[in-house]
Amino acid sequence: IIQPLKCNPPDLEIVVGSSTKHQYTFQCHSAILASQSAYVDTMLSVPMKEQSAKRITFPDIEHDTWIRLIHFLTPSGSRQLQVTDIPELLPIFDKFEFR
């Protein structure tokens, strides 16, 4: 999807999907996600299991939705949403405080 930086490897696992059978794990940069989401920033800034495990689970975000979301949020992504993505992504942006 997005090429990891050689000088700064991903330090956060994001797990998406509602069931164990359909869960997917993505390696991400915590600083990038925290800068784009107050929710993620809080989870990684206070003593919670997500902070120590460096793993955040979003059971209500599906694989394809996460890919569209991450392409919009990351610097190397396209930063363009398709009109057809808005009904699906807008509630996620709101719930998890993505910017």
N, C-alpha and C positions, 0 to 999 in steps of 0.2 A: 504494500500500500504506500507507505511513506518511508523513505530510506532513513534508518537511524544514523545519527551522527557518530563518526568514528571517535571523535575526541570527547564525546559526552554520551555514553550509552543510556538507553532508557532505564529508568529506575522505579517504574510503577507498573503494576499489572492492572489492567482493566478487564473485568469479566462481565460479559453481557449475555443475556438470554435467560429465559424463564425456567428452564428445566435443565438438569444435569446433562441430559442427552443432547440438548441444543445450546449448551453454553460454549462461548468462544472467549479466548484470552488474547488480549492485545498488549504489547509492550509499548509503554508511552513515557514521555518525559513529564514528570510531576510539575516542574516549573511552568511548562507551557499550559497544561490543563488547569493548574491552580490560577494562572493569570487570566484564564478565560471563564472560570466558574468559581463563584463565591462558595458554593457548596463543596466543591473539591478542595478549595483552599482551606476551608474550615476543617474538613475531615483530616487533612494532613497537618494541620497546625495545632490541634488540641489532642490530648491523650485519649485516643480512640484506637481500636484494634486496627483500623485502616492505616493509621500513621505508623504503627510498629511493623505491620505486615507488608506495608507498601503495596496494598492490594485493595481495590475498590470494586464492588459488585453492583451492577445496575441490572437487576432482574427484569425490569420492564422496558429495557432497550434491546431490540433485536439486532443481530449481526449486520444486516444491510443498512439499518438505520444508523448504527454507530459509525459505519464507514462513511456515510454521507455527512454525518455530524463532524467527524474528525477531519474530513477534507475541508470543511468550512472553517474549523477552528484553528488549524495549524498553519504556520507561516508558509509551508511549501504546498498547502492545499490550494484549491481553486478560489476559495472565498466567495463563491457564487452559489446561491441556492436556486434550484429550479422551482417554479411556481407549484409544481405538483408535490414538492417536498414539504412545503410550508404547513399543511394540515397535520402532518406526522411529526415534524420537528419542533414546531412552535410550543406544544405542551411540554416537550422535553427541555427546551430552552428555559421555559418558565419554572418548571419543577426543580431543576438542578442549577438554576441561576447562571446559565451560560450567557456570555456577552456576545 
